[in-house]
Amino acid sequence: MRKFGFTFLLSLVVVSVLAGICFLTVQAQSSDGAEGGVFDSNAVAPGEVIEVPVEIRNVEELYAMDIEIQFDPTILQVEDADPDTGGIQIAIGTFLDAGLVLYNTVDNNNGTIHFVMTQVNPSEGKTGSGVVLVIYLRGINVGTSQLEVTFLELARRTGDAIPVELQNASIDVVESYVPVESTPIPVQDPEESILIPTPQPTLTPTITPTVAAEEKVETENDSNPSLNSADTADADQGQAESGTSGAASGFNLLSYWWVLLPIIVGAVFLVIYQRKTHK
């Protein structure tokens, strides 16, 4: 009876452990399946504008994101999605709710895009797939430009990072390309989000030193040789005295502790040895 009870208990423990492992495996697989970036390559004619969606797929409880994208500025240029705001911005898709935008900047000289935003209360984390950004690209010169996601970080409302696999694509600028008619991708009204101004470094005025007084003193000294010689002698004497006092004050017995320590230890052992021999 006791053997049967022990066997049953052991089997129950094994089953519980296996069930826990399976549950953790499923949770890991479901949370590690997120993908983000530009999924589809496309083409555009020189001078024409194309919409490029930035998507997040198979994500769970997405609440905030930080993304950086690079492109070839000699082939493509980003068109401003919000002319009422200074600088160049990209459009915000409809997958996430409007919230706080920390960065929405485009550098058409270096070919970089940086976007950072988070939802705000009472918005809930978004699960599934959708368009988070829309980039309006104008073809400049014939060629191919990569749209490379160089950085992408996703987070839940709790601040936990969401693992994500990056997706990159390319845009061909073709002379004879005929665009295909398509429905514009829905985007948010820029006024629905709150743009946090990025602090700029404050320029500190530099102080120009005045040298007129120094030049006047040097001129007066040059016109009086005896004064110069006397000052030189006094200066040499002062340096000699300061050097002597510095050398005297620079000697410190404690700085030679590594020499004194073995001597002290040896003396202690010698006293102990003598006491033992006298006993």
Backbone hydrogen bonds in HBPLUS format (Angstrom, degrees):
<---DONOR---> <-ACCEPTOR-->    atom                        ^
c    i                          cat <-CA-CA->   ^        H-A-AA   ^      H-
h    n   atom  resd res      DA  || num        DHA   H-A  angle D-A-AA Bond
n    s   type  num  typ     dist DA aas  dist angle  dist       angle   num
A0005-GLY N   A0001-MET O   3.02 MM   4  6.28 158.2  2.07 146.9 152.7     1
A0006-PHE N   A0002-ARG O   2.95 MM   4  6.18 157.2  2.00 148.3 154.2     2
A0007-THR N   A0003-LYS O   2.98 MM   4  6.17 159.7  2.02 148.3 153.8     3
A0008-PHE N   A0004-PHE O   2.92 MM   4  6.12 159.2  1.97 149.7 155.4     4
A0009-LEU N   A0005-GLY O   2.98 MM   4  6.14 159.2  2.03 145.7 151.4     5
A0010-LEU N   A0006-PHE O   2.93 MM   4  6.14 157.4  1.99 148.1 154.3     6
A0011-SER N   A0007-THR O   2.95 MM   4  6.14 158.7  2.00 148.5 154.1     7
A0012-LEU N   A0008-PHE O   2.97 MM   4  6.19 153.3  2.04 145.9 153.2     8
A0013-VAL N   A0009-LEU O   3.06 MM   4  6.34 152.7  2.14 146.1 152.9     9
A0014-VAL N   A0010-LEU O   3.05 MM   4  6.33 161.7  2.08 150.9 155.3    10
A0015-VAL N   A0011-SER O   2.97 MM   4  6.18 165.6  1.99 152.6 156.2    11
A0016-SER N   A0012-LEU O   3.03 MM   4  6.17 157.5  2.08 143.9 150.2    12
A0017-VAL N   A0013-VAL O   2.99 MM   4  6.25 157.7  2.04 150.7 156.3    13
A0018-LEU N   A0014-VAL O   2.99 MM   4  6.24 165.4  2.02 154.3 157.8    14
A0019-ALA N   A0015-VAL O   2.93 MM   4  6.09 157.4  1.98 148.9 155.3    15
A0020-GLY N   A0016-SER O   2.99 MM   4  6.21 153.4  2.06 144.9 152.0    16
A0021-ILE N   A0017-VAL O   2.98 MM   4  6.28 154.8  2.05 149.5 156.3    17
A0022-CYS N   A0018-LEU O   2.99 MM   4  6.22 162.2  2.02 150.5 154.9    18
A0023-PHE N   A0019-ALA O   2.99 MM   4  6.19 156.3  2.05 145.6 152.1    19
A0024-LEU N   A0020-GLY O   2.98 MM   4  6.21 161.6  2.02 150.0 154.4    20
A0025-THR N   A0021-ILE O   2.93 MM   4  6.12 152.9  2.00 147.7 155.7    21
A0026-VAL N   A0022-CYS O   3.00 MM   4  6.23 159.8  2.04 150.0 154.5    22
A0027-GLN N   A0023-PHE O   2.99 MM   4  6.21 159.8  2.03 148.7 154.5    23
A0028-ALA N   A0024-LEU O   2.92 MM   4  6.09 157.2  1.97 146.5 152.4    24
A0029-GLN N   A0025-THR O   2.97 MM   4  6.17 158.6  2.02 148.6 154.3    25
A0030-SER N   A0026-VAL O   2.95 MM   4  6.13 157.4  2.01 149.2 155.1    26
A0031-SER N   A0027-GLN O   3.06 MM   4  6.19 147.6  2.17 144.9 152.8    27
A0032-ASP N   A0028-ALA O   3.00 MM   4  5.95 134.5  2.21 142.7 153.4    28
A0165-GLU N   A0034-ALA O   2.93 MM 131  6.32 155.9  1.99 137.0 142.7    29
A0035-GLU N   A0057-ARG O   2.94 MM  22  5.14 155.9  2.00 143.3 148.6    30
A0057-ARG N   A0035-GLU O   2.81 MM  22  5.14 164.7  1.83 148.3 153.5    31
A0036-GLY N   A0165-GLU O   2.95 MM 129  6.21 157.2  2.00 159.9 159.3    32
A0167-GLN N   A0036-GLY O   2.90 MM 131  5.81 135.5  2.10 146.8 146.8    33
A0037-GLY N   A0055-GLU O   2.99 MM  18  5.60 153.7  2.06 156.8 163.9    34
A0055-GLU N   A0037-GLY O   2.93 MM  18  5.60 153.8  2.00 165.8 157.2    35
A0038-VAL N   A0167-GLN O   3.05 MM 129  5.62 141.2  2.21 138.9 132.1    36
A0042-ASN N   A0170-SER O   3.12 MM 128  6.70 151.4  2.21 153.1 161.9    37
A0172-ASP N   A0042-ASN O   2.96 MM 130  6.42 160.2  2.00 145.3 148.8    38
A0044-VAL N   A0172-ASP O   2.86 MM 128  6.33 147.4  1.96 161.7 168.8    39
A0174-VAL N   A0044-VAL O   2.95 MM 130  6.16 142.4  2.09 141.7 152.1    40
A0048-GLU N   A0045-ALA O   3.03 MM   3  5.45 163.2  2.06 134.7 138.0    41
A0047-GLY N   A0139-GLY O   2.77 MM  92  5.26 175.3  1.77 134.9 136.4    42
A0139-GLY N   A0048-GLU O   2.99 MM  91  5.81 153.9  2.06 162.4 168.6    43
A0050-ILE N   A0137-LEU O   2.78 MM  87  5.32 154.5  1.85 148.5 156.2    44
A0137-LEU N   A0050-ILE O   2.95 MM  87  5.32 162.3  1.98 159.9 158.5    45
A0052-VAL N   A0135-ILE O   2.82 MM  83  5.02 152.6  1.90 147.2 155.7    46
A0135-ILE N   A0052-VAL O   2.84 MM  83  5.02 171.5  1.85 145.2 147.3    47
A0054-VAL N   A0133-LEU O   2.84 MM  79  4.95 167.7  1.86 143.6 141.8    48
A0132-VAL N   A0054-VAL O   2.89 MM  78  5.90 154.5  1.95 158.5 166.7    49
A0133-LEU N   A0054-VAL O   3.30 MM  79  4.95 162.3  2.33 138.4 139.5    50
A0056-ILE N   A0130-GLY O   3.00 MM  74  5.70 161.2  2.03 166.4 171.8    51
A0130-GLY N   A0056-ILE O   2.93 MM  74  5.70 148.7  2.03 152.6 162.8    52
A0059-VAL N   A0128-GLY O   2.97 MM  69  5.28 169.5  1.99 148.0 145.0    53
A0128-GLY N   A0059-VAL O   2.79 MM  69  5.28 159.9  1.83 147.7 152.5    54
A0062-LEU N   A0126-LYS O   2.73 MM  64  4.82 162.5  1.76 140.2 133.9    55
A0126-LYS N   A0062-LEU O   2.82 MM  64  4.82 160.9  1.86 133.5 133.3    56
A0063-TYR N   A0155-ALA O   2.88 MM  92  5.89 157.0  1.93 163.3 160.5    57
A0119-GLN N   A0063-TYR O   3.01 MM  56  5.72 162.5  2.04 163.4 168.9    58
A0064-ALA N   A0155-ALA O   3.15 MM  91  5.20 152.5  2.23 142.5 141.9    59
A0155-ALA N   A0064-ALA O   3.03 MM  91  5.20 148.4  2.14 148.4 144.4    60
A0065-MET N   A0117-MET O   3.03 MM  52  5.78 162.2  2.06 161.5 165.1    61
A0117-MET N   A0065-MET O   3.11 MM  52  5.78 159.4  2.15 157.3 163.1    62
A0066-ASP N   A0153-GLU O   2.91 MM  87  5.12 140.4  2.07 145.9 154.9    63
A0153-GLU N   A0066-ASP O   2.83 MM  87  5.12 152.9  1.90 148.1 156.6    64
A0067-ILE N   A0115-PHE O   2.91 MM  48  5.44 167.6  1.93 161.9 166.1    65
A0115-PHE N   A0067-ILE O   2.98 MM  48  5.44 166.9  2.00 161.0 164.3    66
A0068-GLU N   A0151-PHE O   2.86 MM  83  5.03 152.6  1.94 146.8 145.3    67
A0150-THR N   A0068-GLU O   2.96 MM  82  5.65 131.8  2.20 134.8 148.1    68
A0069-ILE N   A0113-ILE O   2.95 MM  44  5.03 154.4  2.01 136.8 144.6    69
A0113-ILE N   A0069-ILE O   2.81 MM  44  5.03 141.1  1.96 153.8 159.4    70
A0070-GLN N   A0148-GLU O   2.88 MM  78  5.27 156.4  1.93 144.9 152.4    71
A0148-GLU N   A0070-GLN O   3.08 MM  78  5.27 153.1  2.16 150.8 154.0    72
A0071-PHE N   A0111-GLY O   2.94 MM  40  4.94 155.1  2.00 133.4 137.7    73
A0075-ILE N   A0072-ASP O   3.14 MM   3  5.63 159.8  2.18 113.9 120.1    74
A0076-LEU N   A0072-ASP O   2.97 MM   4  6.06 166.9  1.98 162.9 167.3    75
A0140-ILE N   A0075-ILE O   2.77 MM  65  5.01 163.0  1.80 152.7 147.1    76
A0077-GLN N   A0138-ARG O   3.09 MM  61  5.30 144.2  2.22 140.9 151.3    77
A0138-ARG N   A0077-GLN O   2.80 MM  61  5.30 168.5  1.81 160.1 164.0    78
A0079-GLU N   A0136-TYR O   2.75 MM  57  5.34 170.1  1.76 157.9 161.4    79
A0081-ALA N   A0089-GLN O   2.94 MM   8  5.47 156.3  2.00 135.2 141.5    80
A0085-THR N   A0082-ASP O   3.10 MM   3  5.78 168.6  2.12 122.6 126.2    81
A0091-ALA N   A0134-VAL O   3.00 MM  43  5.02 146.4  2.12 169.8 160.0    82
A0134-VAL N   A0091-ALA O   2.95 MM  43  5.02 157.2  2.00 133.3 133.9    83
A0188-GLN N   A0092-ILE O   2.78 MM  96  5.58 163.5  1.81 164.9 169.4    84
A0093-GLY N   A0132-VAL O   2.75 MM  39  4.25 161.4  1.78 107.1 108.5    85
A0095-PHE N   A0131-VAL O   3.11 MM  36  5.50 153.4  2.18 158.0 153.0    86
A0194-ILE N   A0099-GLY O   2.86 MM  95  6.14 168.7  1.88 165.0 169.0    87
A0100-LEU N   A0118-THR O   2.90 MM  18  5.43 147.2  2.01 165.1 169.0    88
A0118-THR N   A0100-LEU O   2.95 MM  18  5.43 149.3  2.04 150.0 159.7    89
A0101-VAL N   A0194-ILE O   2.81 MM  93  5.94 171.4  1.81 153.3 154.4    90
A0196-ILE N   A0101-VAL O   2.82 MM  95  5.97 173.0  1.83 160.6 162.5    91
A0102-LEU N   A0116-VAL O   2.83 MM  14  5.30 141.5  1.98 135.6 147.1    92
A0103-TYR N   A0116-VAL O   3.31 MM  13  4.85 166.5  2.33 126.6 129.1    93
A0116-VAL N   A0103-TYR O   2.86 MM  13  4.85 155.9  1.91 133.3 133.8    94
A0105-THR N   A0114-HIS O   3.00 MM   9  5.42 162.4  2.03 159.1 161.9    95
A0114-HIS N   A0105-THR O   3.00 MM   9  5.42 165.1  2.02 158.2 160.2    96
A0107-ASP N   A0112-THR O   2.88 MM   5  5.20 168.4  1.89 155.7 158.0    97
A0111-GLY N   A0107-ASP O   2.76 MM   4  5.61 127.1  2.04 143.5 159.3    98
A0112-THR N   A0107-ASP O   3.15 MM   5  5.20 154.9  2.22 133.9 140.8    99
A0123-SER N   A0120-VAL O   2.86 MM   3  5.75 153.0  1.94 139.5 138.9   100
A0143-GLY N   A0173-VAL O   3.16 MM  30  5.23 151.7  2.24 128.6 135.7   101
A0173-VAL N   A0143-GLY O   2.72 MM  30  5.23 177.5  1.72 171.0 171.9   102
A0145-SER N   A0171-ILE O   2.95 MM  26  5.36 168.2  1.97 152.3 154.8   103
A0171-ILE N   A0145-SER O   2.84 MM  26  5.36 161.3  1.87 155.8 161.5   104
A0147-LEU N   A0169-ALA O   2.77 MM  22  5.34 173.7  1.77 149.8 147.7   105
A0169-ALA N   A0147-LEU O   3.33 MM  22  5.34 160.2  2.37 138.8 142.0   106
A0162-ILE N   A0154-LEU O   2.90 MM   8  5.20 158.4  1.95 129.7 130.5   107
A0156-ARG N   A0160-ASP O   2.89 MM   4  5.40 156.6  1.94 150.9 158.1   108
A0159-GLY N   A0156-ARG O   2.98 MM   3  5.25 157.7  2.03 107.4 114.7   109
A0177-TYR N   A0174-VAL O   3.42 MM   3  5.32 167.7  2.43 107.1 107.2   110
A0192-GLU N   A0189-ASP O   2.88 MM   3  5.58 164.0  1.91 125.0 130.4   111
A0193-SER N   A0190-PRO O   3.36 MM   3  5.84 149.7  2.46 109.0 115.7   112
A0215-GLU N   A0211-VAL O   2.98 MM   4  6.17 158.0  2.03 150.7 156.7   113
A0216-LYS N   A0212-ALA O   2.99 MM   4  6.26 151.3  2.07 147.0 154.9   114
A0217-VAL N   A0213-ALA O   3.07 MM   4  6.35 158.1  2.12 149.8 154.4   115
A0218-GLU N   A0214-GLU O   3.00 MM   4  6.25 163.3  2.03 150.8 155.4   116
A0219-THR N   A0215-GLU O   2.95 MM   4  6.16 150.0  2.04 144.1 152.3   117
A0220-GLU N   A0216-LYS O   3.02 MM   4  6.30 158.8  2.06 150.3 155.2   118
A0221-ASN N   A0217-VAL O   2.97 MM   4  6.21 157.5  2.02 151.6 157.9   119
A0222-ASP N   A0218-GLU O   2.96 MM   4  6.13 153.4  2.03 144.2 151.5   120
A0223-SER N   A0219-THR O   3.12 MM   4  6.38 142.0  2.27 142.6 152.0   121
A0224-ASN N   A0221-ASN O   3.18 MM   3  5.30 156.9  2.23 104.3 111.4   122
A0228-ASN N   A0224-ASN O   3.20 MM   4  6.53 154.2  2.27 148.3 155.7   123
A0229-SER N   A0225-PRO O   2.91 MM   4  6.23 158.7  1.96 155.4 160.6   124
A0230-ALA N   A0226-SER O   2.92 MM   4  6.11 158.6  1.96 146.5 152.7   125
A0231-ASP N   A0227-LEU O   2.87 MM   4  6.02 161.7  1.91 148.2 153.5   126
A0232-THR N   A0228-ASN O   2.87 MM   4  6.05 150.9  1.95 143.1 151.7   127
A0233-ALA N   A0229-SER O   2.91 MM   4  6.17 156.6  1.97 146.8 152.5   128
A0234-ASP N   A0230-ALA O   2.90 MM   4  6.15 168.2  1.91 154.5 157.7   129
A0235-ALA N   A0231-ASP O   2.85 MM   4  5.97 153.3  1.92 143.1 151.2   130
A0236-ASP N   A0232-THR O   2.88 MM   4  6.12 156.5  1.94 147.4 153.4   131
A0237-GLN N   A0233-ALA O   2.89 MM   4  6.16 162.2  1.92 153.7 158.6   132
A0238-GLY N   A0234-ASP O   2.84 MM   4  6.02 157.8  1.89 147.0 153.6   133
A0239-GLN N   A0235-ALA O   2.89 MM   4  6.11 155.7  1.95 148.1 154.4   134
A0240-ALA N   A0236-ASP O   2.92 MM   4  6.17 154.5  1.99 145.8 153.0   135
A0241-GLU N   A0237-GLN O   2.92 MM   4  6.19 163.0  1.94 152.1 156.2   136
A0242-SER N   A0238-GLY O   2.84 MM   4  6.01 163.2  1.87 148.6 154.0   137
A0243-GLY N   A0239-GLN O   2.77 MM   4  5.86 147.3  1.88 141.2 150.9   138
A0244-THR N   A0240-ALA O   2.92 MM   4  6.19 154.0  1.99 146.7 153.3   139
A0245-SER N   A0241-GLU O   2.87 MM   4  6.14 170.5  1.88 156.2 158.6   140
A0246-GLY N   A0242-SER O   2.78 MM   4  5.79 148.1  1.88 138.2 148.1   141
A0247-ALA N   A0243-GLY O   2.90 MM   4  6.08 152.4  1.98 142.5 149.4   142
A0248-ALA N   A0244-THR O   2.92 MM   4  6.22 156.6  1.98 147.9 154.7   143
A0249-SER N   A0245-SER O   2.80 MM   4  5.96 164.3  1.82 149.7 154.4   144
A0250-GLY N   A0246-GLY O   2.75 MM   4  5.70 132.3  1.98 137.2 150.3   145
A0255-SER N   A0252-ASN O   3.01 MM   3  5.47 143.9  2.14 108.1 118.3   146
A0256-TYR N   A0253-LEU O   3.10 MM   3  5.65 161.6  2.14 112.8 118.6   147
A0257-TRP N   A0254-LEU O   3.22 MM   3  5.30 132.4  2.46 121.3 115.6   148
A0259-VAL N   A0256-TYR O   3.00 MM   3  5.50 150.6  2.09 110.5 119.3   149
A0260-LEU N   A0256-TYR O   3.21 MM   4  6.59 156.9  2.27 147.9 154.7   150
A0261-LEU N   A0257-TRP O   2.86 MM   4  5.84 154.4  1.92 154.1 158.7   151
A0264-ILE N   A0260-LEU O   2.94 MM   4  6.19 163.2  1.97 161.6 166.0   152
A0265-VAL N   A0261-LEU O   2.98 MM   4  6.18 170.4  1.99 159.9 162.4   153
A0266-GLY N   A0262-PRO O   2.85 MM   4  5.95 158.6  1.90 144.5 151.0   154
A0267-ALA N   A0263-ILE O   2.93 MM   4  6.15 153.1  2.00 146.5 153.8   155
A0268-VAL N   A0264-ILE O   3.00 MM   4  6.29 157.0  2.06 151.3 157.1   156
A0269-PHE N   A0265-VAL O   3.04 MM   4  6.34 168.1  2.06 154.6 157.0   157
A0270-LEU N   A0266-GLY O   2.95 MM   4  6.11 150.4  2.04 143.8 152.5   158
A0271-VAL N   A0267-ALA O   3.01 MM   4  6.28 158.0  2.06 151.0 155.4   159
A0272-ILE N   A0268-VAL O   3.04 MM   4  6.34 163.5  2.07 153.9 158.3   160
A0273-TYR N   A0269-PHE O   2.90 MM   4  6.07 155.9  1.96 146.3 153.2   161
A0274-GLN N   A0270-LEU O   2.98 MM   4  6.19 160.2  2.02 150.6 155.4   162
A0275-ARG N   A0271-VAL O   3.07 MM   4  6.30 159.3  2.12 150.3 155.4   163
A0276-LYS N   A0272-ILE O   3.11 MM   4  6.37 156.8  2.17 147.2 153.1   164
A0277-THR N   A0273-TYR O   3.03 MM   4  6.29 156.0  2.09 149.8 156.3   165
A0278-HIS N   A0274-GLN O   3.01 MM   4  6.20 154.5  2.08 149.6 156.0   166
A0279-LYS N   A0275-ARG O   3.16 MM   4  6.35 144.7  2.29 141.5 150.2   167
